[in-house]
């Protein structure tokens, strides 16, 4: 799945007043994980905000800011009533777990000691790791919400130590406001991270401080560190076919898993053959193709295709001059199948 980016509609540990408008921008930008805090807006608006997040196809997160037991119990009950997907934060695990029992809400409490507002993570790395290990062992705890960048300890070492000590997903929270920090989070072994204020204030390195640009820049950086960016662009069939003239010599134009997209020019009649295990798709880009079978002949015109199942003997014939064909077939496919002759091409060129 890769590292998960969670956009928080929050500033200074409060859900922002204009959260609904920012949500529209986030959903339009294709953000799939969106959260808010349990303070900042009235309960009814939080409930409507959650409904809008889920209606937009995103996963919803509620992060608990309250640290006293009674407030946290109220927040957990609110999470159930609101119907969020994931409850982040909080430290009163024994009080919260019974409230979430029987629901589908995933629970990611804070490891370590949390103090102040905005929240800060205190204690040594060893103490925080010990807390994380204890929480990790608890049934009903789905993962951990680590306030890594709000710790005074070595943040890189802290994140790596916690992720190495537990077998449940860890989400990193705090001031993660650059690609460099996102890369550090990924290397630590974390499952995800949150960004709120940096994007809302236009502080994330991007071409513009506008929220949509901020979010798209973050998503691009996340895709980059996850190795999910494609180096491939469109290919034009007209131009590709114009790049070669020889016939009956397939060229590789692209690869899809163990399949290859091949371009070939046909002229006249080929050889009768079959493929023992490979199916083939013939798409006619230009010209007219006749596919001869032992029981019939099929005519394939421009814009049409035919699939030849493996084991079926066939003989392609180009009608009315040269026929340009796109082939989709496994990379193991030999153009002459079970036959070896002067038209067999073992080493295909890439175009």
C-alpha beads as a LAMMPS data file, in Angstrom:
LAMMPS data file: protein, C-alpha beads

351 atoms
350 bonds

1 atom types
1 bond types

-500.0 500.0 xlo xhi
-500.0 500.0 ylo yhi
-500.0 500.0 zlo zhi

Masses

1 110.0

Atoms # bond

1 1 1 0.000 0.000 0.000
2 1 1 2.836 2.413 0.776
3 1 1 2.999 5.353 3.138
4 1 1 -0.412 6.874 3.907
5 1 1 -0.972 10.664 3.884
6 1 1 -3.689 11.843 6.283
7 1 1 -4.821 15.442 5.787
8 1 1 -5.980 16.951 9.066
9 1 1 -8.529 19.774 8.933
10 1 1 -6.865 21.258 11.998
11 1 1 -4.667 24.055 13.249
12 1 1 -3.153 24.246 16.750
13 1 1 -4.942 21.033 17.724
14 1 1 -8.406 22.366 16.828
15 1 1 -10.661 21.630 13.871
16 1 1 -10.687 24.801 11.787
17 1 1 -13.816 26.889 11.397
18 1 1 -13.846 26.569 7.599
19 1 1 -13.236 22.803 7.621
20 1 1 -16.144 22.067 5.287
21 1 1 -14.727 24.264 2.521
22 1 1 -11.250 22.777 2.915
23 1 1 -12.798 19.324 2.740
24 1 1 -14.271 20.098 -0.685
25 1 1 -10.803 21.116 -1.886
26 1 1 -9.199 17.989 -0.428
27 1 1 -11.703 15.615 -1.999
28 1 1 -11.350 17.366 -5.366
29 1 1 -7.575 16.918 -5.094
30 1 1 -8.040 13.177 -4.570
31 1 1 -7.048 12.962 -0.901
32 1 1 -8.242 9.599 0.463
33 1 1 -7.531 9.980 4.197
34 1 1 -8.962 12.999 6.025
35 1 1 -9.205 13.757 9.731
36 1 1 -10.251 16.321 12.308
37 1 1 -9.924 16.916 16.051
38 1 1 -12.567 16.442 18.713
39 1 1 -12.507 20.173 19.526
40 1 1 -12.987 23.341 17.504
41 1 1 -16.457 22.771 16.036
42 1 1 -19.838 21.858 17.563
43 1 1 -20.638 18.174 17.702
44 1 1 -23.295 18.352 15.010
45 1 1 -20.883 19.957 12.536
46 1 1 -18.254 17.316 13.297
47 1 1 -20.841 14.654 12.558
48 1 1 -21.762 16.305 9.267
49 1 1 -18.071 16.712 8.431
50 1 1 -17.522 13.001 8.933
51 1 1 -20.508 12.160 6.750
52 1 1 -19.136 14.373 3.997
53 1 1 -15.690 12.740 4.225
54 1 1 -17.151 9.273 3.848
55 1 1 -19.589 10.362 1.134
56 1 1 -16.533 11.585 -0.785
57 1 1 -15.018 8.093 -0.666
58 1 1 -12.331 8.939 1.916
59 1 1 -11.431 7.285 5.225
60 1 1 -12.281 9.462 8.237
61 1 1 -10.109 10.043 11.309
62 1 1 -10.934 11.687 14.624
63 1 1 -7.921 12.625 16.742
64 1 1 -8.471 13.068 20.461
65 1 1 -6.876 16.140 22.018
66 1 1 -8.408 15.802 25.500
67 1 1 -6.020 14.246 28.001
68 1 1 -8.148 13.881 31.147
69 1 1 -10.074 10.659 31.509
70 1 1 -13.618 12.039 31.504
71 1 1 -13.051 14.216 28.436
72 1 1 -11.478 11.330 26.591
73 1 1 -14.410 9.068 27.429
74 1 1 -16.723 11.737 26.027
75 1 1 -14.572 11.940 22.888
76 1 1 -14.646 8.158 22.401
77 1 1 -18.424 8.139 22.754
78 1 1 -18.586 10.986 20.245
79 1 1 -16.417 8.976 17.828
80 1 1 -18.907 6.118 18.012
81 1 1 -21.888 8.398 17.501
82 1 1 -20.187 10.309 14.689
83 1 1 -19.206 7.035 13.046
84 1 1 -15.564 7.712 12.187
85 1 1 -13.419 4.981 10.705
86 1 1 -10.339 5.521 12.872
87 1 1 -9.882 7.077 16.323
88 1 1 -6.435 8.582 16.807
89 1 1 -4.738 9.672 20.009
90 1 1 -5.705 9.672 23.629
91 1 1 -3.948 8.008 26.533
92 1 1 -6.743 6.509 28.644
93 1 1 -6.835 3.195 26.847
94 1 1 -8.568 1.210 29.599
95 1 1 -11.477 3.661 29.562
96 1 1 -11.766 3.874 25.766
97 1 1 -11.508 0.212 24.737
98 1 1 -14.864 -0.831 26.306
99 1 1 -16.597 2.050 24.494
100 1 1 -15.205 0.983 21.116
101 1 1 -15.862 -2.717 21.713
102 1 1 -18.324 -4.108 19.190
103 1 1 -17.800 -1.230 16.749
104 1 1 -15.730 -1.244 13.559
105 1 1 -13.675 1.767 14.665
106 1 1 -9.926 1.231 14.565
107 1 1 -8.082 2.656 17.580
108 1 1 -4.609 4.252 17.480
109 1 1 -3.759 5.703 20.936
110 1 1 -0.708 7.845 21.817
111 1 1 2.300 5.986 23.223
112 1 1 4.347 7.845 25.842
113 1 1 3.383 10.734 28.082
114 1 1 1.475 13.600 26.437
115 1 1 1.438 17.067 27.962
116 1 1 0.240 20.582 27.152
117 1 1 -1.696 22.171 24.329
118 1 1 -0.697 21.884 21.543
119 1 1 0.215 18.380 22.643
120 1 1 3.867 17.514 23.288
121 1 1 5.448 14.083 23.720
122 1 1 7.707 13.829 26.763
123 1 1 10.023 11.140 28.098
124 1 1 13.047 9.266 26.793
125 1 1 13.074 7.047 23.709
126 1 1 13.251 3.962 25.943
127 1 1 10.224 5.105 27.935
128 1 1 8.200 5.863 24.812
129 1 1 9.154 2.515 23.250
130 1 1 8.123 0.679 26.437
131 1 1 4.758 2.418 26.317
132 1 1 4.375 1.537 22.628
133 1 1 5.144 -2.128 23.284
134 1 1 2.553 -2.271 26.071
135 1 1 -0.116 -0.675 23.892
136 1 1 0.790 -2.921 20.980
137 1 1 -0.013 -5.959 23.107
138 1 1 -3.537 -4.783 23.890
139 1 1 -6.471 -6.388 22.140
140 1 1 -8.573 -3.717 20.497
141 1 1 -5.598 -1.462 19.766
142 1 1 -5.191 -1.403 15.978
143 1 1 -2.052 0.731 15.831
144 1 1 -0.274 3.708 17.364
145 1 1 -0.388 7.484 16.874
146 1 1 3.143 8.704 17.623
147 1 1 3.674 12.438 18.186
148 1 1 7.207 12.018 16.896
149 1 1 7.889 15.585 15.791
150 1 1 6.582 16.909 19.098
151 1 1 9.247 15.085 21.063
152 1 1 12.487 16.652 22.314
153 1 1 14.302 13.364 21.660
154 1 1 16.075 12.386 18.437
155 1 1 13.004 12.144 16.229
156 1 1 14.522 9.892 13.571
157 1 1 15.778 7.478 16.204
158 1 1 12.477 7.584 18.087
159 1 1 10.379 6.728 15.018
160 1 1 12.675 3.882 13.981
161 1 1 12.796 2.473 17.523
162 1 1 9.016 2.457 17.951
163 1 1 8.333 0.935 14.518
164 1 1 10.942 -1.764 15.148
165 1 1 9.466 -2.639 18.539
166 1 1 5.837 -3.162 17.469
167 1 1 4.046 -5.209 14.813
168 1 1 1.047 -2.905 14.407
169 1 1 0.945 0.144 12.098
170 1 1 2.322 3.420 13.412
171 1 1 1.085 6.824 12.227
172 1 1 3.440 9.768 12.725
173 1 1 2.016 13.127 13.791
174 1 1 3.579 16.526 14.277
175 1 1 5.310 19.032 12.022
176 1 1 5.910 16.865 8.964
177 1 1 6.126 19.687 6.468
178 1 1 8.597 18.676 3.762
179 1 1 9.466 15.840 1.401
180 1 1 12.645 15.243 3.402
181 1 1 10.622 14.547 6.537
182 1 1 8.180 12.388 4.620
183 1 1 11.130 10.320 3.388
184 1 1 12.430 10.002 6.958
185 1 1 8.986 8.825 8.070
186 1 1 8.897 6.237 5.274
187 1 1 12.360 4.901 6.153
188 1 1 11.305 4.508 9.776
189 1 1 8.760 1.886 8.759
190 1 1 5.687 3.989 9.559
191 1 1 2.308 3.265 7.992
192 1 1 1.340 6.904 7.574
193 1 1 1.631 10.491 8.730
194 1 1 -0.548 13.546 9.274
195 1 1 -0.231 17.067 7.891
196 1 1 -2.623 19.848 8.845
197 1 1 -1.304 23.314 9.654
198 1 1 1.566 23.208 7.154
199 1 1 -0.843 22.711 4.246
200 1 1 -3.576 25.024 5.529
201 1 1 -1.064 27.841 6.079
202 1 1 0.620 27.280 2.704
203 1 1 3.961 26.392 4.294
204 1 1 4.582 23.098 2.496
205 1 1 7.187 23.560 -0.303
206 1 1 5.028 23.954 -3.423
207 1 1 4.442 26.268 -6.379
208 1 1 1.688 28.096 -4.514
209 1 1 0.358 28.518 -0.960
210 1 1 -3.145 27.668 -2.228
211 1 1 -4.472 24.596 -0.448
212 1 1 -5.134 22.591 -3.612
213 1 1 -1.558 23.145 -4.779
214 1 1 -0.258 22.263 -1.317
215 1 1 -2.200 18.992 -1.222
216 1 1 -1.216 17.982 -4.750
217 1 1 2.430 18.689 -3.955
218 1 1 2.249 16.534 -0.811
219 1 1 0.570 13.730 -2.750
220 1 1 3.227 13.910 -5.455
221 1 1 5.988 13.702 -2.837
222 1 1 4.276 10.773 -1.116
223 1 1 3.946 8.977 -4.450
224 1 1 7.624 9.682 -5.061
225 1 1 8.850 8.221 -1.763
226 1 1 6.496 5.255 -2.271
227 1 1 7.938 4.696 -5.775
228 1 1 4.444 5.134 -7.180
229 1 1 5.275 7.706 -9.858
230 1 1 5.063 6.500 -13.454
231 1 1 7.867 7.403 -15.879
232 1 1 5.660 6.401 -18.813
233 1 1 3.821 8.729 -21.147
234 1 1 1.417 8.203 -24.051
235 1 1 2.515 6.577 -27.290
236 1 1 1.078 7.471 -30.671
237 1 1 0.338 4.439 -32.853
238 1 1 0.606 6.395 -36.100
239 1 1 4.075 7.642 -35.212
240 1 1 5.189 4.302 -33.794
241 1 1 4.211 2.353 -36.910
242 1 1 5.928 5.013 -39.037
243 1 1 9.175 4.246 -37.221
244 1 1 9.805 0.926 -38.966
245 1 1 9.111 -0.694 -42.334
246 1 1 9.990 -4.394 -42.096
247 1 1 7.123 -6.891 -42.053
248 1 1 6.495 -9.947 -39.871
249 1 1 8.977 -8.638 -37.301
250 1 1 7.144 -7.596 -34.103
251 1 1 8.456 -4.635 -32.082
252 1 1 7.886 -4.259 -28.342
253 1 1 6.048 -1.016 -27.604
254 1 1 5.288 -1.630 -23.938
255 1 1 5.132 -4.152 -21.117
256 1 1 2.235 -4.871 -18.732
257 1 1 3.235 -7.302 -15.980
258 1 1 4.221 -10.406 -17.975
259 1 1 2.367 -9.188 -21.064
260 1 1 3.818 -7.263 -23.981
261 1 1 2.277 -4.740 -26.344
262 1 1 3.787 -5.400 -29.766
263 1 1 3.460 -3.625 -33.083
264 1 1 3.878 -5.549 -36.303
265 1 1 3.382 -4.914 -40.018
266 1 1 1.962 -7.851 -41.969
267 1 1 2.115 -8.404 -45.709
268 1 1 0.829 -11.462 -47.527
269 1 1 0.336 -14.795 -45.783
270 1 1 2.147 -16.017 -42.666
271 1 1 2.754 -19.607 -41.577
272 1 1 0.254 -22.004 -39.975
273 1 1 1.142 -22.375 -36.293
274 1 1 -0.195 -22.462 -32.762
275 1 1 0.980 -21.394 -29.303
276 1 1 1.004 -24.043 -26.636
277 1 1 0.192 -21.853 -23.622
278 1 1 -0.158 -18.239 -24.845
279 1 1 -3.362 -16.492 -25.946
280 1 1 -2.949 -13.634 -28.451
281 1 1 -4.940 -10.493 -29.187
282 1 1 -4.704 -9.003 -32.707
283 1 1 -5.951 -5.389 -33.018
284 1 1 -5.991 -3.970 -36.542
285 1 1 -4.804 -0.383 -36.559
286 1 1 -4.669 0.018 -40.324
287 1 1 -5.552 -2.276 -43.229
288 1 1 -7.471 -5.530 -43.250
289 1 1 -6.523 -8.857 -41.677
290 1 1 -7.850 -12.321 -42.378
291 1 1 -7.318 -14.863 -39.620
292 1 1 -7.492 -18.323 -41.064
293 1 1 -8.556 -21.200 -38.835
294 1 1 -8.962 -24.843 -39.803
295 1 1 -12.753 -24.496 -39.705
296 1 1 -13.256 -20.939 -41.050
297 1 1 -11.730 -17.583 -42.037
298 1 1 -12.412 -14.403 -40.049
299 1 1 -11.994 -10.875 -41.454
300 1 1 -10.780 -8.210 -38.982
301 1 1 -11.109 -4.604 -40.159
302 1 1 -9.605 -1.367 -38.846
303 1 1 -10.647 -0.736 -35.257
304 1 1 -11.502 -4.397 -34.644
305 1 1 -9.637 -7.136 -32.809
306 1 1 -9.701 -10.885 -32.486
307 1 1 -8.399 -13.164 -29.745
308 1 1 -6.736 -16.417 -30.702
309 1 1 -6.764 -18.887 -27.779
310 1 1 -3.699 -20.985 -27.051
311 1 1 -3.595 -24.356 -28.764
312 1 1 -5.667 -23.127 -31.737
313 1 1 -3.885 -23.429 -35.078
314 1 1 -4.134 -20.258 -37.132
315 1 1 -2.584 -18.393 -40.046
316 1 1 -2.690 -14.560 -40.298
317 1 1 -3.084 -13.110 -43.793
318 1 1 -2.765 -9.405 -44.642
319 1 1 -5.325 -8.363 -47.251
320 1 1 -4.991 -5.376 -49.597
321 1 1 -1.317 -4.655 -48.914
322 1 1 0.400 -3.966 -45.608
323 1 1 -1.676 -4.390 -42.446
324 1 1 -0.629 -2.694 -39.191
325 1 1 -1.484 -4.783 -36.125
326 1 1 -1.131 -4.262 -32.396
327 1 1 -0.523 -7.508 -30.513
328 1 1 -1.157 -8.111 -26.808
329 1 1 0.379 -11.358 -25.651
330 1 1 2.624 -12.891 -22.952
331 1 1 6.292 -11.975 -23.202
332 1 1 7.131 -15.640 -23.773
333 1 1 5.218 -15.703 -27.084
334 1 1 7.277 -16.587 -30.154
335 1 1 5.800 -15.117 -33.325
336 1 1 5.830 -18.459 -35.158
337 1 1 4.712 -20.494 -32.136
338 1 1 5.465 -24.170 -32.570
339 1 1 7.080 -23.579 -35.973
340 1 1 10.672 -22.512 -36.555
341 1 1 11.521 -21.015 -39.942
342 1 1 13.112 -17.955 -41.550
343 1 1 10.339 -15.723 -40.162
344 1 1 10.946 -16.684 -36.544
345 1 1 12.061 -13.670 -34.516
346 1 1 13.589 -14.567 -31.157
347 1 1 15.090 -11.223 -30.122
348 1 1 12.570 -8.408 -30.453
349 1 1 13.472 -4.739 -30.724
350 1 1 11.943 -2.057 -28.482
351 1 1 10.417 1.027 -30.042

Bonds

1 1 1 2
2 1 2 3
3 1 3 4
4 1 4 5
5 1 5 6
6 1 6 7
7 1 7 8
8 1 8 9
9 1 9 10
10 1 10 11
11 1 11 12
12 1 12 13
13 1 13 14
14 1 14 15
15 1 15 16
16 1 16 17
17 1 17 18
18 1 18 19
19 1 19 20
20 1 20 21
21 1 21 22
22 1 22 23
23 1 23 24
24 1 24 25
25 1 25 26
26 1 26 27
27 1 27 28
28 1 28 29
29 1 29 30
30 1 30 31
31 1 31 32
32 1 32 33
33 1 33 34
34 1 34 35
35 1 35 36
36 1 36 37
37 1 37 38
38 1 38 39
39 1 39 40
40 1 40 41
41 1 41 42
42 1 42 43
43 1 43 44
44 1 44 45
45 1 45 46
46 1 46 47
47 1 47 48
48 1 48 49
49 1 49 50
50 1 50 51
51 1 51 52
52 1 52 53
53 1 53 54
54 1 54 55
55 1 55 56
56 1 56 57
57 1 57 58
58 1 58 59
59 1 59 60
60 1 60 61
61 1 61 62
62 1 62 63
63 1 63 64
64 1 64 65
65 1 65 66
66 1 66 67
67 1 67 68
68 1 68 69
69 1 69 70
70 1 70 71
71 1 71 72
72 1 72 73
73 1 73 74
74 1 74 75
75 1 75 76
76 1 76 77
77 1 77 78
78 1 78 79
79 1 79 80
80 1 80 81
81 1 81 82
82 1 82 83
83 1 83 84
84 1 84 85
85 1 85 86
86 1 86 87
87 1 87 88
88 1 88 89
89 1 89 90
90 1 90 91
91 1 91 92
92 1 92 93
93 1 93 94
94 1 94 95
95 1 95 96
96 1 96 97
97 1 97 98
98 1 98 99
99 1 99 100
100 1 100 101
101 1 101 102
102 1 102 103
103 1 103 104
104 1 104 105
105 1 105 106
106 1 106 107
107 1 107 108
108 1 108 109
109 1 109 110
110 1 110 111
111 1 111 112
112 1 112 113
113 1 113 114
114 1 114 115
115 1 115 116
116 1 116 117
117 1 117 118
118 1 118 119
119 1 119 120
120 1 120 121
121 1 121 122
122 1 122 123
123 1 123 124
124 1 124 125
125 1 125 126
126 1 126 127
127 1 127 128
128 1 128 129
129 1 129 130
130 1 130 131
131 1 131 132
132 1 132 133
133 1 133 134
134 1 134 135
135 1 135 136
136 1 136 137
137 1 137 138
138 1 138 139
139 1 139 140
140 1 140 141
141 1 141 142
142 1 142 143
143 1 143 144
144 1 144 145
145 1 145 146
146 1 146 147
147 1 147 148
148 1 148 149
149 1 149 150
150 1 150 151
151 1 151 152
152 1 152 153
153 1 153 154
154 1 154 155
155 1 155 156
156 1 156 157
157 1 157 158
158 1 158 159
159 1 159 160
160 1 160 161
161 1 161 162
162 1 162 163
163 1 163 164
164 1 164 165
165 1 165 166
166 1 166 167
167 1 167 168
168 1 168 169
169 1 169 170
170 1 170 171
171 1 171 172
172 1 172 173
173 1 173 174
174 1 174 175
175 1 175 176
176 1 176 177
177 1 177 178
178 1 178 179
179 1 179 180
180 1 180 181
181 1 181 182
182 1 182 183
183 1 183 184
184 1 184 185
185 1 185 186
186 1 186 187
187 1 187 188
188 1 188 189
189 1 189 190
190 1 190 191
191 1 191 192
192 1 192 193
193 1 193 194
194 1 194 195
195 1 195 196
196 1 196 197
197 1 197 198
198 1 198 199
199 1 199 200
200 1 200 201
201 1 201 202
202 1 202 203
203 1 203 204
204 1 204 205
205 1 205 206
206 1 206 207
207 1 207 208
208 1 208 209
209 1 209 210
210 1 210 211
211 1 211 212
212 1 212 213
213 1 213 214
214 1 214 215
215 1 215 216
216 1 216 217
217 1 217 218
218 1 218 219
219 1 219 220
220 1 220 221
221 1 221 222
222 1 222 223
223 1 223 224
224 1 224 225
225 1 225 226
226 1 226 227
227 1 227 228
228 1 228 229
229 1 229 230
230 1 230 231
231 1 231 232
232 1 232 233
233 1 233 234
234 1 234 235
235 1 235 236
236 1 236 237
237 1 237 238
238 1 238 239
239 1 239 240
240 1 240 241
241 1 241 242
242 1 242 243
243 1 243 244
244 1 244 245
245 1 245 246
246 1 246 247
247 1 247 248
248 1 248 249
249 1 249 250
250 1 250 251
251 1 251 252
252 1 252 253
253 1 253 254
254 1 254 255
255 1 255 256
256 1 256 257
257 1 257 258
258 1 258 259
259 1 259 260
260 1 260 261
261 1 261 262
262 1 262 263
263 1 263 264
264 1 264 265
265 1 265 266
266 1 266 267
267 1 267 268
268 1 268 269
269 1 269 270
270 1 270 271
271 1 271 272
272 1 272 273
273 1 273 274
274 1 274 275
275 1 275 276
276 1 276 277
277 1 277 278
278 1 278 279
279 1 279 280
280 1 280 281
281 1 281 282
282 1 282 283
283 1 283 284
284 1 284 285
285 1 285 286
286 1 286 287
287 1 287 288
288 1 288 289
289 1 289 290
290 1 290 291
291 1 291 292
292 1 292 293
293 1 293 294
294 1 294 295
295 1 295 296
296 1 296 297
297 1 297 298
298 1 298 299
299 1 299 300
300 1 300 301
301 1 301 302
302 1 302 303
303 1 303 304
304 1 304 305
305 1 305 306
306 1 306 307
307 1 307 308
308 1 308 309
309 1 309 310
310 1 310 311
311 1 311 312
312 1 312 313
313 1 313 314
314 1 314 315
315 1 315 316
316 1 316 317
317 1 317 318
318 1 318 319
319 1 319 320
320 1 320 321
321 1 321 322
322 1 322 323
323 1 323 324
324 1 324 325
325 1 325 326
326 1 326 327
327 1 327 328
328 1 328 329
329 1 329 330
330 1 330 331
331 1 331 332
332 1 332 333
333 1 333 334
334 1 334 335
335 1 335 336
336 1 336 337
337 1 337 338
338 1 338 339
339 1 339 340
340 1 340 341
341 1 341 342
342 1 342 343
343 1 343 344
344 1 344 345
345 1 345 346
346 1 346 347
347 1 347 348
348 1 348 349
349 1 349 350
350 1 350 351
